[in-house]
Every structure is written in structure tokens, then in C-alpha cells.
Amino acid sequence: MRETTIPFSGFYESIHSGEIDCAIENMLSDSSGRSPVSDRISDEIWSHTGDVTAEYAREFLADFQTWLAGNCDVEVKLHFDELSSPRSYNFTTDRIFAKLSRDSVRKLYRAVDKALLDKVITARFTSYDGFSSFYAPNRAAWGKLDDWDANQVGTILVALVRQSGRTDWEYEIIEDWSGKGLVDKWVYDALDPKGKRLVKLASYLREREERKYR
């Protein structure tokens, strides 16, 4: 099996962090968007929310695989490996790693436009002030495809996404999650016992407040 990264904007001030923030807000707001919960209780709930990002990343990878088949006409099996999160978001963001077969790497490579791939490689790996690349910014220097590492294979996926022309592709992947309440469920499941008790308190306060408007 080979390893790859997948295109993903991470959990820092992104569409994905926004989805998680919205899920927590949904727990605290009534049908009109008002929150009868004090800031103190709200902050307490936030502090007792565990790591929801791992489950989120698994689901994103699964749906990305489906999206790839539908929009890039290439079907491969991607197996979740890990979510890597930085200690600080100053220079990098979260990354999703996956496993795939050698044949799948070759299938991705055959599907990508090589001229576009070369442009992506140049853009991603050319050094500049504040960034020193560990990779040559040209495909010819990368050697045999079977020797490419996770970052190099992942560059093929970045190029395929751009090749699709779908600029809102991340939103397309997660757009039905809200309707199904999936992120809300993942956030609630990630709460520790005290966090769940606080959510029940917030639910009681919300229902009491809503009765005033009936």
C-alpha cells in the first residue's frame, strides 16, 4: 500500500471549523436563532467538547472518494490512515493521510492532465522567502512514480481537483451533512459527561424560553 495526503483546508478558520462552530451553536439556540444560555454556560460547553475532528476527517475522506469518482471520472479506494494536526497554525494546517494501492496511484496519474500537474508542482514546491521546499519544483526530478511519497501523490489529487473546475468542491462534499445533522451528532458524541449535562441544561433553558413565545 502507498500513502497520500488529500486536498483539505483544515480546521482553522475554514469551512470545516465553521461547520463545527455552527453545530455547537445549534445546541444552544432556539428556532429563532436566539440563545437563552449565558456566556458562562456556553463557554463551559465549548471547554468540554472533545476531539470531533477525527470522525469528521474520516467522513470527509469517504465522501471525497465518492466526489472524485463523480467529478474527475476516476475511482480509487482510499483508506483512512490518520489526521495530522499541527501544534500551531502559524505555518501549516491539518492534513488527512490515506492509504491506497500502487494501481490506484497509477490510475490517478493516468487521469490527471500532465501540463496542469506540472503547474501545480511548480506552485506548491518552488522555494521563496519564508519557505524552503524539500522537493524539486519539477516532475522530471521526482523519479519513478512508484517511489513518490505521500506529498507527491497528494499533489496528483490537488491537480485533479483543479482539473474538475469545481472551486466550491469542499462545500459540495459536506453540503448535505447539516441537513442530516451529522456534525451535530459528532460534536455531541465528543462531549465529555459534564459537557452532555450542560447541553441538557441548555436544552431546558431553550425550551423554557420558547414557551414564552407560544
Phi and psi in degrees as GROMACS dihedral restraints (atoms count N, CA, C in turn):
[ dihedral_restraints ]
;  ai    aj    ak    al  type     phi  dphi    fc
    3     4     5     6     1  -106.4    20    10
    4     5     6     7     1   168.2    20    10
    6     7     8     9     1  -119.0    20    10
    7     8     9    10     1   147.6    20    10
    9    10    11    12     1  -147.5    20    10
   10    11    12    13     1   156.0    20    10
   12    13    14    15     1   -91.7    20    10
   13    14    15    16     1   164.8    20    10
   15    16    17    18     1  -124.4    20    10
   16    17    18    19     1   154.0    20    10
   18    19    20    21     1   -59.8    20    10
   19    20    21    22     1   131.6    20    10
   21    22    23    24     1  -169.1    20    10
   22    23    24    25     1   130.6    20    10
   24    25    26    27     1   -87.5    20    10
   25    26    27    28     1     0.3    20    10
   27    28    29    30     1    82.4    20    10
   28    29    30    31     1  -174.0    20    10
   30    31    32    33     1  -110.9    20    10
   31    32    33    34     1    17.7    20    10
   33    34    35    36     1  -111.2    20    10
   34    35    36    37     1   110.9    20    10
   36    37    38    39     1    49.4    20    10
   37    38    39    40     1    48.5    20    10
   39    40    41    42     1  -126.7    20    10
   40    41    42    43     1   179.2    20    10
   42    43    44    45     1   -59.4    20    10
   43    44    45    46     1   -30.7    20    10
   45    46    47    48     1   -76.7    20    10
   46    47    48    49     1   -42.2    20    10
   48    49    50    51     1   -65.0    20    10
   49    50    51    52     1   -32.9    20    10
   51    52    53    54     1   -64.5    20    10
   52    53    54    55     1   -38.2    20    10
   54    55    56    57     1   -64.0    20    10
   55    56    57    58     1   -41.2    20    10
   57    58    59    60     1   -69.0    20    10
   58    59    60    61     1   -42.6    20    10
   60    61    62    63     1   -59.4    20    10
   61    62    63    64     1   -42.6    20    10
   63    64    65    66     1   -64.7    20    10
   64    65    66    67     1   -37.8    20    10
   66    67    68    69     1   -62.4    20    10
   67    68    69    70     1   -41.2    20    10
   69    70    71    72     1   -68.2    20    10
   70    71    72    73     1   -40.7    20    10
   72    73    74    75     1   -62.8    20    10
   73    74    75    76     1   -35.9    20    10
   75    76    77    78     1   -61.7    20    10
   76    77    78    79     1   -32.3    20    10
   78    79    80    81     1   -67.6    20    10
   79    80    81    82     1   -24.1    20    10
   81    82    83    84     1  -106.7    20    10
   82    83    84    85     1    -7.5    20    10
   84    85    86    87     1  -109.9    20    10
   85    86    87    88     1   151.7    20    10
   87    88    89    90     1   -86.3    20    10
   88    89    90    91     1  -174.7    20    10
   90    91    92    93     1   -65.3    20    10
   91    92    93    94     1   -17.3    20    10
   93    94    95    96     1   -96.6    20    10
   94    95    96    97     1     3.7    20    10
   96    97    98    99     1    86.6    20    10
   97    98    99   100     1     1.5    20    10
   99   100   101   102     1   -82.1    20    10
  100   101   102   103     1   147.4    20    10
  102   103   104   105     1  -117.0    20    10
  103   104   105   106     1   112.4    20    10
  105   106   107   108     1   -82.1    20    10
  106   107   108   109     1     2.2    20    10
  108   109   110   111     1   -88.2    20    10
  109   110   111   112     1   135.6    20    10
  111   112   113   114     1   -67.6    20    10
  112   113   114   115     1   157.0    20    10
  114   115   116   117     1   -59.0    20    10
  115   116   117   118     1   -33.0    20    10
  117   118   119   120     1   -63.7    20    10
  118   119   120   121     1   -46.3    20    10
  120   121   122   123     1   -66.2    20    10
  121   122   123   124     1   -40.9    20    10
  123   124   125   126     1   -59.2    20    10
  124   125   126   127     1   -47.2    20    10
  126   127   128   129     1   -63.4    20    10
  127   128   129   130     1   -36.6    20    10
  129   130   131   132     1   -63.3    20    10
  130   131   132   133     1   -42.0    20    10
  132   133   134   135     1   -62.4    20    10
  133   134   135   136     1   -45.0    20    10
  135   136   137   138     1   -58.3    20    10
  136   137   138   139     1   -40.6    20    10
  138   139   140   141     1   -70.8    20    10
  139   140   141   142     1   -17.9    20    10
  141   142   143   144     1  -105.3    20    10
  142   143   144   145     1    15.4    20    10
  144   145   146   147     1   -89.0    20    10
  145   146   147   148     1   121.6    20    10
  147   148   149   150     1   -81.2    20    10
  148   149   150   151     1  -158.2    20    10
  150   151   152   153     1   -85.1    20    10
  151   152   153   154     1   100.2    20    10
  153   154   155   156     1   -89.4    20    10
  154   155   156   157     1   -11.4    20    10
  156   157   158   159     1   -69.5    20    10
  157   158   159   160     1   -30.5    20    10
  159   160   161   162     1   -64.8    20    10
  160   161   162   163     1   -46.0    20    10
  162   163   164   165     1   -65.0    20    10
  163   164   165   166     1   -39.9    20    10
  165   166   167   168     1   -58.7    20    10
  166   167   168   169     1   -46.1    20    10
  168   169   170   171     1   -64.6    20    10
  169   170   171   172     1   -39.2    20    10
  171   172   173   174     1   -60.0    20    10
  172   173   174   175     1   -45.9    20    10
  174   175   176   177     1   -68.7    20    10
  175   176   177   178     1   -36.6    20    10
  177   178   179   180     1   -63.3    20    10
  178   179   180   181     1   -42.8    20    10
  180   181   182   183     1   -61.5    20    10
  181   182   183   184     1   -45.0    20    10
  183   184   185   186     1   -60.7    20    10
  184   185   186   187     1   -43.3    20    10
  186   187   188   189     1   -74.6    20    10
  187   188   189   190     1   -30.4    20    10
  189   190   191   192     1   -62.5    20    10
  190   191   192   193     1   -39.6    20    10
  192   193   194   195     1   -59.6    20    10
  193   194   195   196     1   -44.0    20    10
  195   196   197   198     1   -66.0    20    10
  196   197   198   199     1   -43.5    20    10
  198   199   200   201     1   -60.9    20    10
  199   200   201   202     1   -40.6    20    10
  201   202   203   204     1   -60.8    20    10
  202   203   204   205     1   -42.5    20    10
  204   205   206   207     1   -66.1    20    10
  205   206   207   208     1   -39.4    20    10
  207   208   209   210     1   -77.6    20    10
  208   209   210   211     1   -29.4    20    10
  210   211   212   213     1  -110.5    20    10
  211   212   213   214     1   -17.9    20    10
  213   214   215   216     1  -119.7    20    10
  214   215   216   217     1     0.6    20    10
  216   217   218   219     1    55.7    20    10
  217   218   219   220     1    41.7    20    10
  219   220   221   222     1  -141.5    20    10
  220   221   222   223     1   123.3    20    10
  222   223   224   225     1  -107.6    20    10
  223   224   225   226     1   120.3    20    10
  225   226   227   228     1  -137.8    20    10
  226   227   228   229     1   157.5    20    10
  228   229   230   231     1   -99.5    20    10
  229   230   231   232     1   117.2    20    10
  231   232   233   234     1  -108.0    20    10
  232   233   234   235     1   125.1    20    10
  234   235   236   237     1  -106.4    20    10
  235   236   237   238     1   124.8    20    10
  237   238   239   240     1   -59.0    20    10
  238   239   240   241     1   132.1    20    10
  240   241   242   243     1  -109.3    20    10
  241   242   243   244     1   -60.6    20    10
  243   244   245   246     1  -164.4    20    10
  244   245   246   247     1   160.9    20    10
  246   247   248   249     1  -106.0    20    10
  247   248   249   250     1   121.6    20    10
  249   250   251   252     1  -104.8    20    10
  250   251   252   253     1   120.1    20    10
  252   253   254   255     1  -117.3    20    10
  253   254   255   256     1   134.9    20    10
  255   256   257   258     1   -75.8    20    10
  256   257   258   259     1   157.0    20    10
  258   259   260   261     1   -68.8    20    10
  259   260   261   262     1   -32.0    20    10
  261   262   263   264     1  -135.2    20    10
  262   263   264   265     1   143.6    20    10
  264   265   266   267     1   -94.4    20    10
  265   266   267   268     1    21.2    20    10
  267   268   269   270     1   -66.0    20    10
  268   269   270   271     1   -38.4    20    10
  270   271   272   273     1  -123.2    20    10
  271   272   273   274     1   -14.7    20    10
  273   274   275   276     1  -150.2    20    10
  274   275   276   277     1   175.7    20    10
  276   277   278   279     1  -134.5    20    10
  277   278   279   280     1  -174.6    20    10
  279   280   281   282     1   -66.3    20    10
  280   281   282   283     1   147.1    20    10
  282   283   284   285     1  -132.2    20    10
  283   284   285   286     1   140.4    20    10
  285   286   287   288     1  -102.4    20    10
  286   287   288   289     1   126.2    20    10
  288   289   290   291     1  -107.4    20    10
  289   290   291   292     1   142.6    20    10
  291   292   293   294     1  -137.8    20    10
  292   293   294   295     1   160.0    20    10
  294   295   296   297     1  -106.0    20    10
  295   296   297   298     1   146.5    20    10
  297   298   299   300     1  -153.8    20    10
  298   299   300   301     1   164.2    20    10
  300   301   302   303     1   -79.9    20    10
  301   302   303   304     1   163.1    20    10
  303   304   305   306     1   -60.4    20    10
  304   305   306   307     1   -40.6    20    10
  306   307   308   309     1   -62.5    20    10
  307   308   309   310     1   -35.5    20    10
  309   310   311   312     1   -66.9    20    10
  310   311   312   313     1   -39.3    20    10
  312   313   314   315     1   -60.6    20    10
  313   314   315   316     1   -43.5    20    10
  315   316   317   318     1   -65.6    20    10
  316   317   318   319     1   -37.1    20    10
  318   319   320   321     1   -64.0    20    10
  319   320   321   322     1   -43.0    20    10
  321   322   323   324     1   -61.8    20    10
  322   323   324   325     1   -41.7    20    10
  324   325   326   327     1   -65.6    20    10
  325   326   327   328     1   -39.4    20    10
  327   328   329   330     1   -66.1    20    10
  328   329   330   331     1   -31.1    20    10
  330   331   332   333     1   -79.9    20    10
  331   332   333   334     1   -22.8    20    10
  333   334   335   336     1   -85.5    20    10
  334   335   336   337     1   143.7    20    10
  336   337   338   339     1   -71.7    20    10
  337   338   339   340     1   120.7    20    10
  339   340   341   342     1   -67.6    20    10
  340   341   342   343     1   -34.5    20    10
  342   343   344   345     1   -64.7    20    10
  343   344   345   346     1   -40.8    20    10
  345   346   347   348     1   -67.2    20    10
  346   347   348   349     1   -41.6    20    10
  348   349   350   351     1   -57.8    20    10
  349   350   351   352     1   -42.1    20    10
  351   352   353   354     1   -62.5    20    10
  352   353   354   355     1   -38.7    20    10
  354   355   356   357     1   -65.6    20    10
  355   356   357   358     1   -40.9    20    10
  357   358   359   360     1   -65.7    20    10
  358   359   360   361     1   -41.8    20    10
  360   361   362   363     1   -60.3    20    10
  361   362   363   364     1   -45.5    20    10
  363   364   365   366     1   -62.0    20    10
  364   365   366   367     1   -43.7    20    10
  366   367   368   369     1   -66.9    20    10
  367   368   369   370     1   -37.4    20    10
  369   370   371   372     1   -81.2    20    10
  370   371   372   373     1   -28.6    20    10
  372   373   374   375     1  -123.7    20    10
  373   374   375   376     1    14.7    20    10
  375   376   377   378     1   -86.6    20    10
  376   377   378   379     1   125.4    20    10
  378   379   380   381     1   -68.3    20    10
  379   380   381   382     1   151.0    20    10
  381   382   383   384     1  -153.5    20    10
  382   383   384   385     1   176.1    20    10
  384   385   386   387     1   -57.1    20    10
  385   386   387   388     1   121.1    20    10
  387   388   389   390     1    93.7    20    10
  388   389   390   391     1    -6.6    20    10
  390   391   392   393     1  -141.5    20    10
  391   392   393   394     1   120.8    20    10
  393   394   395   396     1  -112.6    20    10
  394   395   396   397     1   114.0    20    10
  396   397   398   399     1   -78.5    20    10
  397   398   399   400     1   140.1    20    10
  399   400   401   402     1   -91.0    20    10
  400   401   402   403     1     0.5    20    10
  402   403   404   405     1  -122.3    20    10
  403   404   405   406     1   145.5    20    10
  405   406   407   408     1   -66.7    20    10
  406   407   408   409     1   139.7    20    10
  408   409   410   411     1   -83.9    20    10
  409   410   411   412     1    31.0    20    10
  411   412   413   414     1  -145.2    20    10
  412   413   414   415     1   141.5    20    10
  414   415   416   417     1   -64.6    20    10
  415   416   417   418     1   -34.1    20    10
  417   418   419   420     1   -60.5    20    10
  418   419   420   421     1   -30.7    20    10
  420   421   422   423     1   -82.3    20    10
  421   422   423   424     1    -4.9    20    10
  423   424   425   426     1   -84.1    20    10
  424   425   426   427     1   -12.0    20    10
  426   427   428   429     1    78.7    20    10
  427   428   429   430     1  -158.3    20    10
  429   430   431   432     1   -67.8    20    10
  430   431   432   433     1   143.0    20    10
  432   433   434   435     1   -57.5    20    10
  433   434   435   436     1   -37.5    20    10
  435   436   437   438     1   -65.6    20    10
  436   437   438   439     1   -12.9    20    10
  438   439   440   441     1  -101.9    20    10
  439   440   441   442     1    -0.4    20    10
  441   442   443   444     1   -68.9    20    10
  442   443   444   445     1   143.1    20    10
  444   445   446   447     1   -92.5    20    10
  445   446   447   448     1  -172.7    20    10
  447   448   449   450     1   -60.3    20    10
  448   449   450   451     1   -39.9    20    10
  450   451   452   453     1   -68.9    20    10
  451   452   453   454     1   -35.8    20    10
  453   454   455   456     1   -72.9    20    10
  454   455   456   457     1   -44.7    20    10
  456   457   458   459     1   -62.8    20    10
  457   458   459   460     1   -40.3    20    10
  459   460   461   462     1   -61.0    20    10
  460   461   462   463     1   -27.6    20    10
  462   463   464   465     1   -66.4    20    10
  463   464   465   466     1   -31.7    20    10
  465   466   467   468     1   -61.7    20    10
  466   467   468   469     1   -43.3    20    10
  468   469   470   471     1   -65.1    20    10
  469   470   471   472     1   -39.3    20    10
  471   472   473   474     1   -59.3    20    10
  472   473   474   475     1   -44.2    20    10
  474   475   476   477     1   -65.9    20    10
  475   476   477   478     1   -38.3    20    10
  477   478   479   480     1   -64.6    20    10
  478   479   480   481     1   -39.9    20    10
  480   481   482   483     1   -62.0    20    10
  481   482   483   484     1   -44.0    20    10
  483   484   485   486     1   -66.2    20    10
  484   485   486   487     1   -36.1    20    10
  486   487   488   489     1   -62.0    20    10
  487   488   489   490     1   -30.9    20    10
  489   490   491   492     1   -68.2    20    10
  490   491   492   493     1   -24.5    20    10
  492   493   494   495     1    76.1    20    10
  493   494   495   496     1     8.7    20    10
  495   496   497   498     1   -92.4    20    10
  496   497   498   499     1    95.6    20    10
  498   499   500   501     1   -72.7    20    10
  499   500   501   502     1   -25.4    20    10
  501   502   503   504     1  -101.3    20    10
  502   503   504   505     1    33.5    20    10
  504   505   506   507     1   -62.8    20    10
  505   506   507   508     1   -35.1    20    10
  507   508   509   510     1   -66.4    20    10
  508   509   510   511     1   -40.4    20    10
  510   511   512   513     1   -63.9    20    10
  511   512   513   514     1   -39.0    20    10
  513   514   515   516     1   -59.8    20    10
  514   515   516   517     1   -35.5    20    10
  516   517   518   519     1   -69.7    20    10
  517   518   519   520     1   -40.1    20    10
  519   520   521   522     1  -103.3    20    10
  520   521   522   523     1     3.7    20    10
  522   523   524   525     1   -62.4    20    10
  523   524   525   526     1   -28.5    20    10
  525   526   527   528     1   -93.7    20    10
  526   527   528   529     1    -1.3    20    10
  528   529   530   531     1   -64.7    20    10
  529   530   531   532     1   -40.3    20    10
  531   532   533   534     1   -64.0    20    10
  532   533   534   535     1   -43.7    20    10
  534   535   536   537     1   -61.7    20    10
  535   536   537   538     1   -31.2    20    10
  537   538   539   540     1   -88.0    20    10
  538   539   540   541     1    -8.0    20    10
  540   541   542   543     1    71.2    20    10
  541   542   543   544     1    24.0    20    10
  543   544   545   546     1   -68.7    20    10
  544   545   546   547     1   -46.6    20    10
  546   547   548   549     1   -65.0    20    10
  547   548   549   550     1   -38.9    20    10
  549   550   551   552     1   -57.1    20    10
  550   551   552   553     1   -42.9    20    10
  552   553   554   555     1   -65.3    20    10
  553   554   555   556     1   -44.5    20    10
  555   556   557   558     1   -63.2    20    10
  556   557   558   559     1   -40.3    20    10
  558   559   560   561     1   -65.1    20    10
  559   560   561   562     1   -46.0    20    10
  561   562   563   564     1   -62.5    20    10
  562   563   564   565     1   -43.2    20    10
  564   565   566   567     1   -62.1    20    10
  565   566   567   568     1   -26.9    20    10
  567   568   569   570     1   -83.6    20    10
  568   569   570   571     1   -10.1    20    10
  570   571   572   573     1   -69.7    20    10
  571   572   573   574     1   143.0    20    10
  573   574   575   576     1   -79.4    20    10
  574   575   576   577     1   173.0    20    10
  576   577   578   579     1   -53.9    20    10
  577   578   579   580     1   -41.9    20    10
  579   580   581   582     1   -66.0    20    10
  580   581   582   583     1   -38.5    20    10
  582   583   584   585     1   -61.4    20    10
  583   584   585   586     1   -40.8    20    10
  585   586   587   588     1   -65.3    20    10
  586   587   588   589     1   -38.5    20    10
  588   589   590   591     1   -64.2    20    10
  589   590   591   592     1   -38.6    20    10
  591   592   593   594     1   -66.5    20    10
  592   593   594   595     1   -35.6    20    10
  594   595   596   597     1   -65.5    20    10
  595   596   597   598     1   -39.3    20    10
  597   598   599   600     1   -63.3    20    10
  598   599   600   601     1   -39.6    20    10
  600   601   602   603     1   -63.2    20    10
  601   602   603   604     1   -43.1    20    10
  603   604   605   606     1   -62.6    20    10
  604   605   606   607     1   -38.1    20    10
  606   607   608   609     1   -64.4    20    10
  607   608   609   610     1   -41.7    20    10
  609   610   611   612     1   -62.0    20    10
  610   611   612   613     1   -46.4    20    10
  612   613   614   615     1   -64.1    20    10
  613   614   615   616     1   -37.4    20    10
  615   616   617   618     1   -65.7    20    10
  616   617   618   619     1   -45.5    20    10
  618   619   620   621     1   -65.0    20    10
  619   620   621   622     1   -38.1    20    10
  621   622   623   624     1   -63.6    20    10
  622   623   624   625     1   -39.6    20    10
  624   625   626   627     1   -68.8    20    10
  625   626   627   628     1   -39.0    20    10
  627   628   629   630     1   -65.7    20    10
  628   629   630   631     1   -29.8    20    10
  630   631   632   633     1   -63.4    20    10
  631   632   633   634     1   -23.1    20    10
  633   634   635   636     1   -68.8    20    10
  634   635   636   637     1   -23.5    20    10
  636   637   638   639     1  -103.0    20    10
  637   638   639   640     1     8.0    20    10
